[in-house]
């Protein structure tokens, strides 16, 4: 599937839109990377019953899951490792590269994508 984008110079550009399967595979790769990072940062077997260590661990895991997409899409021009593997990138509806505000909004509403699963 592709979409035609008209530029200000009246030059039409054809852009391919990623399909459902490609998007799913990119998401699987991204979440496998997140899981591997979470395992690498796992709680030591004996944290001495210190609740401060557990709280710091939980906060680190939260930031890892929350900021993974945000940081990669910002630094890699709209790509995460999964998107890069499948040659995809996030762009604006007019075909221009995604802006910082677009990345922030996109990632702030990301948790709501999963809401129907929890109903």
Helices and strands as residue ranges (DSSP letters): E 2-6, E 12-16, H 20-40, H 51-75, H 81-85, H 100-108, G 110-114, H 115-118
